[in-house]
Amino acid sequence: MRHVLIVLVALLSVAGYIITSETIRSDRRSAAARRAEIEGVRVQALLDRARAYVVGLGNILTQQPAAGSRRFAELVGSTAGSAGLVDALWVQSMPGGSDLSASYTTGTRPGLRSGVDVARWPALASAIRNLATVFAVTASSRAALGSDSGFYVLETSSFGRGRGSSGYLAVFVPSGWLILSLADDPRQVAISLDGAPLVGRLQSPPVADVAFQALARSWRVAVVAPPASGLESLLPWLALGWPIAAALLAFLVGNAIVRRRRAEREVERVFDLSLDMLGTAGLDGYFKRVNPAFERILGYTREELLARPLFDFIDPRDVGRTRAALESLGRGHQLVRFENRYIRSDGSPRWLEWNVRPALEEGVVYAAARDVTDRRRLDEEQAALRRVATLAAHGAPPEEVFAAITEEIGQLLPVDSAGMARYEPDGAITFVASWGRANEFAPVGTRWDIGGKNIGTVVFETCRPVRMDSYADASGVAGSAARETGVRSSVGTPIIVEGRLWGVVGAGSSGDQPLPGDIETRLGSFTELLATAIANAESRAALAASRVRIVAAADETRRRIERDLHDGIQQRLVSLGLELRAAQATVPRRLGDLESELSHVAEGLADVFDELREISRGIHPAILSERGLGPALRALARRSPVPVELSLRTERRLPDGVEVAAYYVVSEALTNAAKHSQASVVRLELQEHNAVLQLVIRDDGIGGADPRSGSGLTGLSDRVEALGGRVDLSSPTGNGTALLIQIPVDGQRRGQRSGASRAR
């Protein structure tokens, strides 16, 4: 019996030793996991703080009237510098992105000087050139500035006004700045960026880590197990003598409970202080627990959030997606970066980004969300600006650009009417685009006199952005029309084109609440793009008109020279030839040598006359002016050394510029075919279709024609393009050459009529 008790005590002691050792190891692993989560939250908070400082600095730079190194350093010091981020630089956006020289820097380090080529800084250069993320606040990969390692936080912004103001704001975040988020001993915590160690050196292999996405980068916080205390090291051995140490064991267990409760309270404090929304929800569709960030972001009390189904707070447009997501969570799937819209207590939508993990055994899901409304709004505005800029760059008609910008404004801003109007020289205002309710009181083409109290008049008088939060005392034709339609508040910004007031863009709302305070700035972004599009359109129109005038002047000069040759020199040569023949007839037979000389001179005059007639025809064929394009092309075909098959499906007279351009293209094509193509036949087809003259010239020669080799078609292409047409050449080697010429006909008639009207 004694031996049995000894064995039993020994077994219990060994079992106590094993159980106690395993409990301590499990407790240390759990503590490390909690610590990793806490440190991860702290690091995310610091990264959000850095992002907020950069966004705030970018907003301030956007509002500056002019850029400058001194002003840049002052603004950095008064914003991000207050948090210890004192190293920053501004890289101006250049076409093509080849030049990455810093325009302005804070000058806080020797390497931060104006003009420094950051293309040699791989991390920063790569982040700037990464067009997939450059429109949002993002972080670079691991970088170095001087002897400090860290990373850059970047944002696209503008500094000053006018062209060349766009660029990239980069603020350097040293690794030491993140040490503030670590525990007391940095050897127990390490932070990595995109898999590269950033700060902290672990004294032993990590036990727990937490990964997250921030600033468009992957971050990981790893921790080691907390060092075992003396009691924890001693406890397993004490368990061997548990009959003696039962009281001590009870004390240690109680102490562990106290420590665990202390850790839980620490987690509670992080839960309550988090800037992000943290909470739990049941699979029944109700929130079970929410932190104060829910109340701050959504505007509801905690009691309201817990008492009502969560679908009551979701935007109706996203209810279906959210219900499907909740069903997926019920099947044990996780949600990462799921976005939907919640409706605040004031009725405004807020975009939230969720990371959700289900705990099916508990019947709940654990969720964390952040407010990404500003980011989504910025992304949507940038996308809208890119769409409009692309439309303008492709040379779309001005009215199409106006309509596109007005529609984008109406869909992005919280308004129900938007419009664009042009100021006329006679003191009137004409609407060139309308959207929403603006179509009711000011459709496109509406013309009003300027005057009274309304957006259009005040912008015209001040050349500044204008806000009207009440239309009770609005006056003038525009003010009365808007008030009668139900507009209650509106804003307008001027359109300044190359230093002159061109027009105004306005947006209005019929809601009870005034428009948001930042709507003028958001509207201004579209106004600047619109001014550039208008200036480009006017430049293109002026260039096209000048090309038409140059071609017309050249053609008129050729006609005058041909007329002078025909009516002057040619007629004089004919007269001299007749007089010489008459003189030759009077020469006596005995003066045969003289008669022979006169005959030789007469034949020379005839040859000169023929050569002059050919030169005159080359300058400007008289048949083209007298009988039109069809007969002129037939004459060219008869004179061509290569047989020509004609198919002329229009015989009516066309505008002079069109006929001249088509004639010379055919003439040059036939000349090239005779000289180079070795063709046996040339086929020419002429027709008019949908107010466009189409001319097709094909040969069966050797092909291989290249207009860049000086074939003469380059100048003729310029002539055709000046008339709004185009010349397409296809000449594969061994398969002949084909030319397609298209010239608008009605546009030339309108151009001639408008030119005649201006002349009158």
Disulfide bonds with the S-S distance in Angstrom:
none
